[in-house]
Structure formats: C-alpha cells, structure tokens
Amino acid sequence: MLKWLFTLTAALLVLGLLTPWLNRLGLGRLPGDLRVKHARGTFHFPFTSVILMSLLLSLLAWLFGR
C-alpha cells in the first residue's frame, strides 16, 4: 500500500511540474474540456484531456510491458 501511495505522489508531482509544458501543447483546451466561469471563480473540467492522457499512458505501459 505504501508503494502505491509513493507512486501516486510521484506521478502527481511530475504531472504538476509538466503542466505548463502540456498547456503549450494544447492539453486542457481540447473540445470536450469544460471551463465554467462563475462569480466565485473559474472551474476547469478537462474531460477530453484526461481521456487522451489515459490512453497514451496505457499504450506506453502496454508497449513497455511486452
């Protein structure tokens, strides 16, 4: 369990560090990514970007697992 927690923490750290670079590539602004502006703030729901990244990471895991 501790190993998975460490892996998740490391993955979130790497993703947080790569966010500005990924935004330049257009992730977060794809069709299907929702941005809701409200008086209390802006809420961002990157549905399409999450699905695309999941497919890409699954493909990489499958290729390296062979």
mmCIF file of the N, C-alpha and C atoms, coordinates in Angstrom:
data_MODEL
# 
_entry.id   MODEL 
# 
loop_
_atom_site.group_PDB 
_atom_site.id 
_atom_site.type_symbol 
_atom_site.label_atom_id 
_atom_site.label_alt_id 
_atom_site.label_comp_id 
_atom_site.label_asym_id 
_atom_site.label_entity_id 
_atom_site.label_seq_id 
_atom_site.pdbx_PDB_ins_code 
_atom_site.Cartn_x 
_atom_site.Cartn_y 
_atom_site.Cartn_z 
_atom_site.occupancy 
_atom_site.B_iso_or_equiv 
_atom_site.pdbx_formal_charge 
_atom_site.auth_seq_id 
_atom_site.auth_comp_id 
_atom_site.auth_asym_id 
_atom_site.auth_atom_id 
_atom_site.pdbx_PDB_model_num 
ATOM 1   N N  . MET A 1 1  ? 0.829   -1.194 0.000   1.00 0.00 ? 1  MET A N  1 
ATOM 2   C CA . MET A 1 1  ? 0.000   0.000  0.000   1.00 0.00 ? 1  MET A CA 1 
ATOM 3   C C  . MET A 1 1  ? 0.870   1.253  0.000   1.00 0.00 ? 1  MET A C  1 
ATOM 4   N N  . LEU A 1 2  ? 1.936   1.254  0.755   1.00 0.00 ? 2  LEU A N  1 
ATOM 5   C CA . LEU A 1 2  ? 2.828   2.398  0.828   1.00 0.00 ? 2  LEU A CA 1 
ATOM 6   C C  . LEU A 1 2  ? 3.517   2.640  -0.516  1.00 0.00 ? 2  LEU A C  1 
ATOM 7   N N  . LYS A 1 3  ? 3.813   1.552  -1.220  1.00 0.00 ? 3  LYS A N  1 
ATOM 8   C CA . LYS A 1 3  ? 4.451   1.664  -2.527  1.00 0.00 ? 3  LYS A CA 1 
ATOM 9   C C  . LYS A 1 3  ? 3.528   2.373  -3.515  1.00 0.00 ? 3  LYS A C  1 
ATOM 10  N N  . TRP A 1 4  ? 2.234   2.048  -3.507  1.00 0.00 ? 4  TRP A N  1 
ATOM 11  C CA . TRP A 1 4  ? 1.285   2.691  -4.397  1.00 0.00 ? 4  TRP A CA 1 
ATOM 12  C C  . TRP A 1 4  ? 1.088   4.157  -4.027  1.00 0.00 ? 4  TRP A C  1 
ATOM 13  N N  . LEU A 1 5  ? 1.093   4.457  -2.746  1.00 0.00 ? 5  LEU A N  1 
ATOM 14  C CA . LEU A 1 5  ? 0.947   5.836  -2.302  1.00 0.00 ? 5  LEU A CA 1 
ATOM 15  C C  . LEU A 1 5  ? 2.144   6.671  -2.769  1.00 0.00 ? 5  LEU A C  1 
ATOM 16  N N  . PHE A 1 6  ? 3.338   6.112  -2.651  1.00 0.00 ? 6  PHE A N  1 
ATOM 17  C CA . PHE A 1 6  ? 4.534   6.800  -3.124  1.00 0.00 ? 6  PHE A CA 1 
ATOM 18  C C  . PHE A 1 6  ? 4.492   7.004  -4.640  1.00 0.00 ? 6  PHE A C  1 
ATOM 19  N N  . THR A 1 7  ? 4.045   5.988  -5.371  1.00 0.00 ? 7  THR A N  1 
ATOM 20  C CA . THR A 1 7  ? 3.952   6.081  -6.827  1.00 0.00 ? 7  THR A CA 1 
ATOM 21  C C  . THR A 1 7  ? 2.938   7.150  -7.239  1.00 0.00 ? 7  THR A C  1 
ATOM 22  N N  . LEU A 1 8  ? 1.799   7.185  -6.594  1.00 0.00 ? 8  LEU A N  1 
ATOM 23  C CA . LEU A 1 8  ? 0.783   8.186  -6.894  1.00 0.00 ? 8  LEU A CA 1 
ATOM 24  C C  . LEU A 1 8  ? 1.290   9.591  -6.592  1.00 0.00 ? 8  LEU A C  1 
ATOM 25  N N  . THR A 1 9  ? 1.961   9.770  -5.479  1.00 0.00 ? 9  THR A N  1 
ATOM 26  C CA . THR A 1 9  ? 2.517   11.067 -5.115  1.00 0.00 ? 9  THR A CA 1 
ATOM 27  C C  . THR A 1 9  ? 3.559   11.514 -6.132  1.00 0.00 ? 9  THR A C  1 
ATOM 28  N N  . ALA A 1 10 ? 4.435   10.609 -6.542  1.00 0.00 ? 10 ALA A N  1 
ATOM 29  C CA . ALA A 1 10 ? 5.458   10.942 -7.534  1.00 0.00 ? 10 ALA A CA 1 
ATOM 30  C C  . ALA A 1 10 ? 4.821   11.302 -8.875  1.00 0.00 ? 10 ALA A C  1 
ATOM 31  N N  . ALA A 1 11 ? 3.794   10.566 -9.275  1.00 0.00 ? 11 ALA A N  1 
ATOM 32  C CA . ALA A 1 11 ? 3.120   10.846 -10.547 1.00 0.00 ? 11 ALA A CA 1 
ATOM 33  C C  . ALA A 1 11 ? 2.434   12.207 -10.517 1.00 0.00 ? 11 ALA A C  1 
ATOM 34  N N  . LEU A 1 12 ? 1.789   12.543 -9.416  1.00 0.00 ? 12 LEU A N  1 
ATOM 35  C CA . LEU A 1 12 ? 1.147   13.849 -9.307  1.00 0.00 ? 12 LEU A CA 1 
ATOM 36  C C  . LEU A 1 12 ? 2.167   14.978 -9.293  1.00 0.00 ? 12 LEU A C  1 
ATOM 37  N N  . LEU A 1 13 ? 3.308   14.756 -8.677  1.00 0.00 ? 13 LEU A N  1 
ATOM 38  C CA . LEU A 1 13 ? 4.368   15.759 -8.668  1.00 0.00 ? 13 LEU A CA 1 
ATOM 39  C C  . LEU A 1 13 ? 4.898   16.002 -10.077 1.00 0.00 ? 13 LEU A C  1 
ATOM 40  N N  . VAL A 1 14 ? 5.160   14.932 -10.803 1.00 0.00 ? 14 VAL A N  1 
ATOM 41  C CA . VAL A 1 14 ? 5.653   15.057 -12.176 1.00 0.00 ? 14 VAL A CA 1 
ATOM 42  C C  . VAL A 1 14 ? 4.613   15.741 -13.057 1.00 0.00 ? 14 VAL A C  1 
ATOM 43  N N  . LEU A 1 15 ? 3.355   15.361 -12.918 1.00 0.00 ? 15 LEU A N  1 
ATOM 44  C CA . LEU A 1 15 ? 2.289   15.974 -13.702 1.00 0.00 ? 15 LEU A CA 1 
ATOM 45  C C  . LEU A 1 15 ? 2.162   17.462 -13.378 1.00 0.00 ? 15 LEU A C  1 
ATOM 46  N N  . GLY A 1 16 ? 2.292   17.807 -12.118 1.00 0.00 ? 16 GLY A N  1 
ATOM 47  C CA . GLY A 1 16 ? 2.239   19.216 -11.719 1.00 0.00 ? 16 GLY A CA 1 
ATOM 48  C C  . GLY A 1 16 ? 3.388   20.018 -12.310 1.00 0.00 ? 16 GLY A C  1 
ATOM 49  N N  . LEU A 1 17 ? 4.562   19.414 -12.376 1.00 0.00 ? 17 LEU A N  1 
ATOM 50  C CA . LEU A 1 17 ? 5.707   20.107 -12.957 1.00 0.00 ? 17 LEU A CA 1 
ATOM 51  C C  . LEU A 1 17 ? 5.600   20.233 -14.475 1.00 0.00 ? 17 LEU A C  1 
ATOM 52  N N  . LEU A 1 18 ? 4.932   19.287 -15.113 1.00 0.00 ? 18 LEU A N  1 
ATOM 53  C CA . LEU A 1 18 ? 4.790   19.303 -16.575 1.00 0.00 ? 18 LEU A CA 1 
ATOM 54  C C  . LEU A 1 18 ? 3.572   20.090 -17.060 1.00 0.00 ? 18 LEU A C  1 
ATOM 55  N N  . THR A 1 19 ? 2.738   20.575 -16.162 1.00 0.00 ? 19 THR A N  1 
ATOM 56  C CA . THR A 1 19 ? 1.503   21.255 -16.550 1.00 0.00 ? 19 THR A CA 1 
ATOM 57  C C  . THR A 1 19 ? 1.732   22.446 -17.481 1.00 0.00 ? 19 THR A C  1 
ATOM 58  N N  . PRO A 1 20 ? 2.677   23.353 -17.198 1.00 0.00 ? 20 PRO A N  1 
ATOM 59  C CA . PRO A 1 20 ? 2.874   24.472 -18.138 1.00 0.00 ? 20 PRO A CA 1 
ATOM 60  C C  . PRO A 1 20 ? 3.279   23.998 -19.540 1.00 0.00 ? 20 PRO A C  1 
ATOM 61  N N  . TRP A 1 21 ? 4.108   22.981 -19.617 1.00 0.00 ? 21 TRP A N  1 
ATOM 62  C CA . TRP A 1 21 ? 4.534   22.450 -20.909 1.00 0.00 ? 21 TRP A CA 1 
ATOM 63  C C  . TRP A 1 21 ? 3.361   21.796 -21.639 1.00 0.00 ? 21 TRP A C  1 
ATOM 64  N N  . LEU A 1 22 ? 2.540   21.046 -20.904 1.00 0.00 ? 22 LEU A N  1 
ATOM 65  C CA . LEU A 1 22 ? 1.386   20.384 -21.506 1.00 0.00 ? 22 LEU A CA 1 
ATOM 66  C C  . LEU A 1 22 ? 0.351   21.398 -21.986 1.00 0.00 ? 22 LEU A C  1 
ATOM 67  N N  . ASN A 1 23 ? 0.225   22.531 -21.282 1.00 0.00 ? 23 ASN A N  1 
ATOM 68  C CA . ASN A 1 23 ? -0.712  23.568 -21.715 1.00 0.00 ? 23 ASN A CA 1 
ATOM 69  C C  . ASN A 1 23 ? -0.270  24.181 -23.034 1.00 0.00 ? 23 ASN A C  1 
ATOM 70  N N  . ARG A 1 24 ? 1.026   24.294 -23.257 1.00 0.00 ? 24 ARG A N  1 
ATOM 71  C CA . ARG A 1 24 ? 1.522   24.827 -24.528 1.00 0.00 ? 24 ARG A CA 1 
ATOM 72  C C  . ARG A 1 24 ? 1.209   23.886 -25.685 1.00 0.00 ? 24 ARG A C  1 
ATOM 73  N N  . LEU A 1 25 ? 1.099   22.595 -25.400 1.00 0.00 ? 25 LEU A N  1 
ATOM 74  C CA . LEU A 1 25 ? 0.753   21.620 -26.432 1.00 0.00 ? 25 LEU A CA 1 
ATOM 75  C C  . LEU A 1 25 ? -0.748  21.595 -26.735 1.00 0.00 ? 25 LEU A C  1 
ATOM 76  N N  . GLY A 1 26 ? -1.533  22.283 -25.932 1.00 0.00 ? 26 GLY A N  1 
ATOM 77  C CA . GLY A 1 26 ? -2.977  22.351 -26.172 1.00 0.00 ? 26 GLY A CA 1 
ATOM 78  C C  . GLY A 1 26 ? -3.794  21.485 -25.246 1.00 0.00 ? 26 GLY A C  1 
ATOM 79  N N  . LEU A 1 27 ? -3.160  20.697 -24.385 1.00 0.00 ? 27 LEU A N  1 
ATOM 80  C CA . LEU A 1 27 ? -3.937  19.890 -23.443 1.00 0.00 ? 27 LEU A CA 1 
ATOM 81  C C  . LEU A 1 27 ? -4.619  20.819 -22.444 1.00 0.00 ? 27 LEU A C  1 
ATOM 82  N N  . GLY A 1 28 ? -5.871  20.563 -22.185 1.00 0.00 ? 28 GLY A N  1 
ATOM 83  C CA . GLY A 1 28 ? -6.649  21.426 -21.313 1.00 0.00 ? 28 GLY A CA 1 
ATOM 84  C C  . GLY A 1 28 ? -7.522  22.383 -22.096 1.00 0.00 ? 28 GLY A C  1 
ATOM 85  N N  . ARG A 1 29 ? -7.307  22.454 -23.409 1.00 0.00 ? 29 ARG A N  1 
ATOM 86  C CA . ARG A 1 29 ? -8.115  23.323 -24.256 1.00 0.00 ? 29 ARG A CA 1 
ATOM 87  C C  . ARG A 1 29 ? -8.701  22.552 -25.433 1.00 0.00 ? 29 ARG A C  1 
ATOM 88  N N  . LEU A 1 30 ? -8.840  21.267 -25.284 1.00 0.00 ? 30 LEU A N  1 
ATOM 89  C CA . LEU A 1 30 ? -9.389  20.434 -26.338 1.00 0.00 ? 30 LEU A CA 1 
ATOM 90  C C  . LEU A 1 30 ? -10.915 20.500 -26.323 1.00 0.00 ? 30 LEU A C  1 
ATOM 91  N N  . PRO A 1 31 ? -11.551 20.173 -27.465 1.00 0.00 ? 31 PRO A N  1 
ATOM 92  C CA . PRO A 1 31 ? -13.019 20.094 -27.447 1.00 0.00 ? 31 PRO A CA 1 
ATOM 93  C C  . PRO A 1 31 ? -13.455 19.023 -26.432 1.00 0.00 ? 31 PRO A C  1 
ATOM 94  N N  . GLY A 1 32 ? -14.342 19.359 -25.565 1.00 0.00 ? 32 GLY A N  1 
ATOM 95  C CA . GLY A 1 32 ? -14.783 18.443 -24.520 1.00 0.00 ? 32 GLY A CA 1 
ATOM 96  C C  . GLY A 1 32 ? -14.224 18.820 -23.159 1.00 0.00 ? 32 GLY A C  1 
ATOM 97  N N  . ASP A 1 33 ? -13.230 19.695 -23.131 1.00 0.00 ? 33 ASP A N  1 
ATOM 98  C CA . ASP A 1 33 ? -12.729 20.228 -21.868 1.00 0.00 ? 33 ASP A CA 1 
ATOM 99  C C  . ASP A 1 33 ? -13.602 21.424 -21.506 1.00 0.00 ? 33 ASP A C  1 
ATOM 100 N N  . LEU A 1 34 ? -14.178 21.385 -20.339 1.00 0.00 ? 34 LEU A N  1 
ATOM 101 C CA . LEU A 1 34 ? -15.131 22.422 -19.944 1.00 0.00 ? 34 LEU A CA 1 
ATOM 102 C C  . LEU A 1 34 ? -14.478 23.425 -19.011 1.00 0.00 ? 34 LEU A C  1 
ATOM 103 N N  . ARG A 1 35 ? -14.795 24.681 -19.229 1.00 0.00 ? 35 ARG A N  1 
ATOM 104 C CA . ARG A 1 35 ? -14.360 25.756 -18.351 1.00 0.00 ? 35 ARG A CA 1 
ATOM 105 C C  . ARG A 1 35 ? -15.599 26.563 -18.000 1.00 0.00 ? 35 ARG A C  1 
ATOM 106 N N  . VAL A 1 36 ? -15.913 26.617 -16.714 1.00 0.00 ? 36 VAL A N  1 
ATOM 107 C CA . VAL A 1 36 ? -17.111 27.311 -16.245 1.00 0.00 ? 36 VAL A CA 1 
ATOM 108 C C  . VAL A 1 36 ? -16.672 28.524 -15.442 1.00 0.00 ? 36 VAL A C  1 
ATOM 109 N N  . LYS A 1 37 ? -17.060 29.705 -15.923 1.00 0.00 ? 37 LYS A N  1 
ATOM 110 C CA . LYS A 1 37 ? -16.740 30.946 -15.202 1.00 0.00 ? 37 LYS A CA 1 
ATOM 111 C C  . LYS A 1 37 ? -17.943 31.332 -14.357 1.00 0.00 ? 37 LYS A C  1 
ATOM 112 N N  . HIS A 1 38 ? -17.667 31.588 -13.097 1.00 0.00 ? 38 HIS A N  1 
ATOM 113 C CA . HIS A 1 38 ? -18.706 31.917 -12.134 1.00 0.00 ? 38 HIS A CA 1 
ATOM 114 C C  . HIS A 1 38 ? -18.212 33.093 -11.319 1.00 0.00 ? 38 HIS A C  1 
ATOM 115 N N  . ALA A 1 39 ? -19.089 33.729 -10.585 1.00 0.00 ? 39 ALA A N  1 
ATOM 116 C CA . ALA A 1 39 ? -18.699 34.877 -9.766  1.00 0.00 ? 39 ALA A CA 1 
ATOM 117 C C  . ALA A 1 39 ? -17.667 34.497 -8.704  1.00 0.00 ? 39 ALA A C  1 
ATOM 118 N N  . ARG A 1 40 ? -17.702 33.252 -8.245  1.00 0.00 ? 40 ARG A N  1 
ATOM 119 C CA . ARG A 1 40 ? -16.765 32.799 -7.213  1.00 0.00 ? 40 ARG A CA 1 
ATOM 120 C C  . ARG A 1 40 ? -15.450 32.282 -7.780  1.00 0.00 ? 40 ARG A C  1 
ATOM 121 N N  . GLY A 1 41 ? -15.356 32.166 -9.088  1.00 0.00 ? 41 GLY A N  1 
ATOM 122 C CA . GLY A 1 41 ? -14.111 31.686 -9.674  1.00 0.00 ? 41 GLY A CA 1 
ATOM 123 C C  . GLY A 1 41 ? -14.354 30.915 -10.948 1.00 0.00 ? 41 GLY A C  1 
ATOM 124 N N  . THR A 1 42 ? -13.284 30.375 -11.466 1.00 0.00 ? 42 THR A N  1 
ATOM 125 C CA . THR A 1 42 ? -13.350 29.592 -12.690 1.00 0.00 ? 42 THR A CA 1 
ATOM 126 C C  . THR A 1 42 ? -13.089 28.132 -12.355 1.00 0.00 ? 42 THR A C  1 
ATOM 127 N N  . PHE A 1 43 ? -13.920 27.253 -12.874 1.00 0.00 ? 43 PHE A N  1 
ATOM 128 C CA . PHE A 1 43 ? -13.776 25.824 -12.652 1.00 0.00 ? 43 PHE A CA 1 
ATOM 129 C C  . PHE A 1 43 ? -13.420 25.174 -13.971 1.00 0.00 ? 43 PHE A C  1 
ATOM 130 N N  . HIS A 1 44 ? -12.441 24.309 -13.942 1.00 0.00 ? 44 HIS A N  1 
ATOM 131 C CA . HIS A 1 44 ? -11.941 23.677 -15.154 1.00 0.00 ? 44 HIS A CA 1 
ATOM 132 C C  . HIS A 1 44 ? -12.117 22.168 -15.033 1.00 0.00 ? 44 HIS A C  1 
ATOM 133 N N  . PHE A 1 45 ? -12.766 21.565 -16.021 1.00 0.00 ? 45 PHE A N  1 
ATOM 134 C CA . PHE A 1 45 ? -13.007 20.131 -16.055 1.00 0.00 ? 45 PHE A CA 1 
ATOM 135 C C  . PHE A 1 45 ? -12.429 19.569 -17.354 1.00 0.00 ? 45 PHE A C  1 
ATOM 136 N N  . PRO A 1 46 ? -11.188 19.057 -17.346 1.00 0.00 ? 46 PRO A N  1 
ATOM 137 C CA . PRO A 1 46 ? -10.532 18.610 -18.586 1.00 0.00 ? 46 PRO A CA 1 
ATOM 138 C C  . PRO A 1 46 ? -10.869 17.166 -18.946 1.00 0.00 ? 46 PRO A C  1 
ATOM 139 N N  . PHE A 1 47 ? -12.118 16.895 -19.288 1.00 0.00 ? 47 PHE A N  1 
ATOM 140 C CA . PHE A 1 47 ? -12.555 15.534 -19.578 1.00 0.00 ? 47 PHE A CA 1 
ATOM 141 C C  . PHE A 1 47 ? -11.784 14.905 -20.743 1.00 0.00 ? 47 PHE A C  1 
ATOM 142 N N  . THR A 1 48 ? -11.734 15.590 -21.869 1.00 0.00 ? 48 THR A N  1 
ATOM 143 C CA . THR A 1 48 ? -11.088 15.044 -23.054 1.00 0.00 ? 48 THR A CA 1 
ATOM 144 C C  . THR A 1 48 ? -9.584  14.869 -22.843 1.00 0.00 ? 48 THR A C  1 
ATOM 145 N N  . SER A 1 49 ? -8.947  15.837 -22.192 1.00 0.00 ? 49 SER A N  1 
ATOM 146 C CA . SER A 1 49 ? -7.507  15.746 -21.943 1.00 0.00 ? 49 SER A CA 1 
ATOM 147 C C  . SER A 1 49 ? -7.172  14.557 -21.049 1.00 0.00 ? 49 SER A C  1 
ATOM 148 N N  . VAL A 1 50 ? -8.002  14.307 -20.064 1.00 0.00 ? 50 VAL A N  1 
ATOM 149 C CA . VAL A 1 50 ? -7.765  13.176 -19.158 1.00 0.00 ? 50 VAL A CA 1 
ATOM 150 C C  . VAL A 1 50 ? -7.900  11.851 -19.910 1.00 0.00 ? 50 VAL A C  1 
ATOM 151 N N  . ILE A 1 51 ? -8.904  11.740 -20.764 1.00 0.00 ? 51 ILE A N  1 
ATOM 152 C CA . ILE A 1 51 ? -9.095  10.511 -21.539 1.00 0.00 ? 51 ILE A CA 1 
ATOM 153 C C  . ILE A 1 51 ? -7.920  10.305 -22.488 1.00 0.00 ? 51 ILE A C  1 
ATOM 154 N N  . LEU A 1 52 ? -7.477  11.371 -23.152 1.00 0.00 ? 52 LEU A N  1 
ATOM 155 C CA . LEU A 1 52 ? -6.350  11.274 -24.074 1.00 0.00 ? 52 LEU A CA 1 
ATOM 156 C C  . LEU A 1 52 ? -5.067  10.869 -23.353 1.00 0.00 ? 52 LEU A C  1 
ATOM 157 N N  . MET A 1 53 ? -4.796  11.466 -22.210 1.00 0.00 ? 53 MET A N  1 
ATOM 158 C CA . MET A 1 53 ? -3.595  11.116 -21.444 1.00 0.00 ? 53 MET A CA 1 
ATOM 159 C C  . MET A 1 53 ? -3.677  9.683  -20.927 1.00 0.00 ? 53 MET A C  1 
ATOM 160 N N  . SER A 1 54 ? -4.859  9.247  -20.531 1.00 0.00 ? 54 SER A N  1 
ATOM 161 C CA . SER A 1 54 ? -5.031  7.878  -20.059 1.00 0.00 ? 54 SER A CA 1 
ATOM 162 C C  . SER A 1 54 ? -4.749  6.879  -21.172 1.00 0.00 ? 54 SER A C  1 
ATOM 163 N N  . LEU A 1 55 ? -5.256  7.153  -22.360 1.00 0.00 ? 55 LEU A N  1 
ATOM 164 C CA . LEU A 1 55 ? -4.997  6.270  -23.494 1.00 0.00 ? 55 LEU A CA 1 
ATOM 165 C C  . LEU A 1 55 ? -3.514  6.231  -23.844 1.00 0.00 ? 55 LEU A C  1 
ATOM 166 N N  . LEU A 1 56 ? -2.865  7.386  -23.818 1.00 0.00 ? 56 LEU A N  1 
ATOM 167 C CA . LEU A 1 56 ? -1.439  7.455  -24.123 1.00 0.00 ? 56 LEU A CA 1 
ATOM 168 C C  . LEU A 1 56 ? -0.608  6.693  -23.088 1.00 0.00 ? 56 LEU A C  1 
ATOM 169 N N  . LEU A 1 57 ? -0.910  6.875  -21.812 1.00 0.00 ? 57 LEU A N  1 
ATOM 170 C CA . LEU A 1 57 ? -0.170  6.169  -20.765 1.00 0.00 ? 57 LEU A CA 1 
ATOM 171 C C  . LEU A 1 57 ? -0.450  4.673  -20.799 1.00 0.00 ? 57 LEU A C  1 
ATOM 172 N N  . SER A 1 58 ? -1.668  4.277  -21.132 1.00 0.00 ? 58 SER A N  1 
ATOM 173 C CA . SER A 1 58 ? -1.980  2.854  -21.259 1.00 0.00 ? 58 SER A CA 1 
ATOM 174 C C  . SER A 1 58 ? -1.203  2.229  -22.410 1.00 0.00 ? 58 SER A C  1 
ATOM 175 N N  . LEU A 1 59 ? -1.104  2.950  -23.515 1.00 0.00 ? 59 LEU A N  1 
ATOM 176 C CA . LEU A 1 59 ? -0.334  2.469  -24.654 1.00 0.00 ? 59 LEU A CA 1 
ATOM 177 C C  . LEU A 1 59 ? 1.141   2.320  -24.299 1.00 0.00 ? 59 LEU A C  1 
ATOM 178 N N  . LEU A 1 60 ? 1.695   3.308  -23.611 1.00 0.00 ? 60 LEU A N  1 
ATOM 179 C CA . LEU A 1 60 ? 3.099   3.221  -23.190 1.00 0.00 ? 60 LEU A CA 1 
ATOM 180 C C  . LEU A 1 60 ? 3.326   2.059  -22.225 1.00 0.00 ? 60 LEU A C  1 
ATOM 181 N N  . ALA A 1 61 ? 2.414   1.862  -21.287 1.00 0.00 ? 61 ALA A N  1 
ATOM 182 C CA . ALA A 1 61 ? 2.550   0.754  -20.340 1.00 0.00 ? 61 ALA A CA 1 
ATOM 183 C C  . ALA A 1 61 ? 2.465   -0.582 -21.063 1.00 0.00 ? 61 ALA A C  1 
ATOM 184 N N  . TRP A 1 62 ? 1.581   -0.669 -22.057 1.00 0.00 ? 62 TRP A N  1 
ATOM 185 C CA . TRP A 1 62 ? 1.455   -1.905 -22.822 1.00 0.00 ? 62 TRP A CA 1 
ATOM 186 C C  . TRP A 1 62 ? 2.714   -2.167 -23.638 1.00 0.00 ? 62 TRP A C  1 
ATOM 187 N N  . LEU A 1 63 ? 3.262   -1.129 -24.246 1.00 0.00 ? 63 LEU A N  1 
ATOM 188 C CA . LEU A 1 63 ? 4.474   -1.309 -25.058 1.00 0.00 ? 63 LEU A CA 1 
ATOM 189 C C  . LEU A 1 63 ? 5.686   -1.704 -24.213 1.00 0.00 ? 63 LEU A C  1 
ATOM 190 N N  . PHE A 1 64 ? 5.836   -1.072 -23.061 1.00 0.00 ? 64 PHE A N  1 
ATOM 191 C CA . PHE A 1 64 ? 6.973   -1.405 -22.194 1.00 0.00 ? 64 PHE A CA 1 
ATOM 192 C C  . PHE A 1 64 ? 6.780   -2.708 -21.453 1.00 0.00 ? 64 PHE A C  1 
ATOM 193 N N  . GLY A 1 65 ? 5.538   -3.171 -21.334 1.00 0.00 ? 65 GLY A N  1 
ATOM 194 C CA . GLY A 1 65 ? 5.258   -4.427 -20.654 1.00 0.00 ? 65 GLY A CA 1 
ATOM 195 C C  . GLY A 1 65 ? 5.465   -5.650 -21.523 1.00 0.00 ? 65 GLY A C  1 
ATOM 196 N N  . ARG A 1 66 ? 5.643   -5.452 -22.797 1.00 0.00 ? 66 ARG A N  1 
ATOM 197 C CA . ARG A 1 66 ? 5.818   -6.580 -23.735 1.00 0.00 ? 66 ARG A CA 1 
ATOM 198 C C  . ARG A 1 66 ? 7.174   -7.197 -23.580 1.00 0.00 ? 66 ARG A C  1 
# 
